[in-house]
Amino acid sequence: MAVDKFLISLFMHIGIVGLGLIGGSLALDWRQAGYTVTGVSRSSQTIAIAQERGVIDQGGTDLSLLHACDVVVLCVPLDRLVTVAAAVCPHLQPNAILTDVGSVKVPVVQGITPLWPQFIGGHPMAGTADQGIQAAQSHLFRQRPYVLTPTAQTNPQQLAQLQTLVAELGARWLLCDPETHDRAVAWISHLPIWVSAALLGAVAQESNPQTATLAQQLASSGWQDTTRVGGGNPELGVCLAQYNREPLLQRLYCYRRELDRIIALMEQQDLAALTAYLQHTHTVRRQSPANHTLPQEF
Amino acid sequence: MAVDKFLISLFMHIGIVGLGLIGGSLALDWRQAGYTVTGVSRSSQTIAIAQERGVIDQGGTDLSLLHACDVVVLCVPLDRLVTVAAAVCPHLQPNAILTDVGSVKVPVVQGITPLWPQFIGGHPMAGTADQGIQAAQSHLFRQRPYVLTPTAQTNPQQLAQLQTLVAELGARWLLCDPETHDRAVAWISHLPIWVSAALLGAVAQESNPQTATLAQQLASSGWQDTTRVGGGNPELGVCLAQYNREPLLQRLYCYRRELDRIIALMEQQDLAALTAYLQHTHTVRRQSPANHTLPQEF
């Protein structure tokens, strides 16, 4: 570690509000990199576990613990972010950088910026199937995208500080405006949930019990892959749909037009056009970074 | 091996027409189990490789080689099955069992039964991403479903013989009528192809280049899983749609109704109903055998 970087880390104090999988994993990596980490949780049991596991330097249930932090990261669920930000702000020192880890950015940035102008939205695209402080792990964000959504008001020096912290995780930081982020995740993360869920919803409509049983018996990896995200956490799926509703609806309409087109071609028995369609989608998928190390869905 | 089983295998002679991944892998396993295997291919090079690899006992490009076979398995692509069956039948001994490995059963059974009343449709649900005789491997069908579709005319003794051969592969045989098979695979294999392809087709409609690029950069395992089968072999996808058109169309209509329902609930911001929907699909997926050893898509 270079001397200047060492001095920055020595004096930089990071606060993490919410010590679940994401908050706990961020704390672990940053503490390991030499930063001082204060954790705040609603649960004193979570704090005890975090201290026992060496995830944080100090912590408690009281937000006033954040008064000395240079950077505070809100790691609470999407639907609690603005409320928690409002409770946190009175305790922050004037130049503190506030950021979050929510999966949707427009409503969060719009909700928190009036409360704290130095707020910079963030979204680390990583996760596991497990939740909670017990699931926190080192290197969760390595090689994963970590989106930051600065706005016209963002202080470039504060943005640079945040980028340094993200780079410290081994993550690949990406900058974009909140709107572009939300449209992009609507495509690749929120739309697939409903496309996949509709497939599960449809098969459950099968009225012939013999067909339904055989379908279950024959279900292979293709079925399992296509239905994975549609069978995930219901509350998370609806929360994402709620907060990213308009971009998601636009993409659902676009998806339905594609489906209508496929159905029409099949009704017309236009095999040449159907082949061209699958040749097109084959190419689209090849262009997506399928062979890279892929981040898990957050 | 029990003596009677040994005698059966000693005297049973199996013919394989088409020595690709499936035909070659069947030949390997049956030969290893002690059966005599004759292979027929259009390509003398394929025969040479099959002999070199020990996949077959003997073989060639001439269908008359099948004259001594007790069982003949047609392992050619779906759209060539009936034509090849017509060419094969004149060379079969009167009591020979004829079967196939096609992924759709109604048109195959309807097309071949008039040519050879002892025809019994089959569908081993196994495969790999590779094709051809070079990809042939032992134990490809172990623990995988292998559907047989007897009809009212099927001779029970011949069916039992075929079941014995399937069991010899370590596969799990399942019996059903051709119609039930085609409806079941429409659900779990053919519908997902188009559901997944429409997702790739939709994202390719994104007109904002910044959003399109970011979507690509953020695509994670959820996106990759949901789009896998839609980015597969175009000719295979269309061939399945062509031969299983009516069952597939019915299921596409059902899927579109589910999608319309989701869109309506999202327009109405009915979060409770959307949550109930995802709770339902979560349960449906849990009921499917997700934690079993899963066969690859064929």
Interface residues (C-beta under 8 A of the other chain):
Chain A: M125 P145 V147 L174 C176 T180 H181 R183 A184 V185 W187 I188 S189 L191 P192 I193 W194 V195 S196 A197 A198 L199 L200 G201 A202 V203 A204 Q205 E206 N208 Q210 T211 L214 A215 Q216 Q217 L218 A219 S220 S221 G222 W223 Q224 D225 T226 T227 R228 V229 G230 G231 G232 N233 P234 E235 G237 V238 A241 Q242 R245 L248 L249 R251 L252 Y253 C254 Y255 R256 R257 E258 L259 D260 R261 I262 I263 M266 E267 Q269 L271 L274 T275 Y277 L278 Q279 H280 T281 H282 V284 R285 R286 Q287 S288 P289 A290 L294 P295 Q296 E297 F298
Chain B: M125 P145 V147 L174 C176 T180 H181 R183 A184 V185 W187 I188 S189 L191 P192 I193 W194 V195 S196 A197 A198 L199 L200 G201 A202 V203 A204 Q205 E206 N208 Q210 T211 L214 A215 Q216 Q217 L218 A219 S220 S221 G222 W223 Q224 D225 T226 T227 R228 V229 G230 G231 G232 N233 P234 E235 G237 V238 A241 Q242 R245 L248 L249 R251 L252 Y253 C254 Y255 R256 R257 E258 L259 D260 R261 I262 I263 M266 E267 Q269 L271 L274 T275 Y277 L278 Q279 H280 T281 H282 V284 R285 R286 Q287 S288 P289 A290 L294 P295 Q296 E297 F298
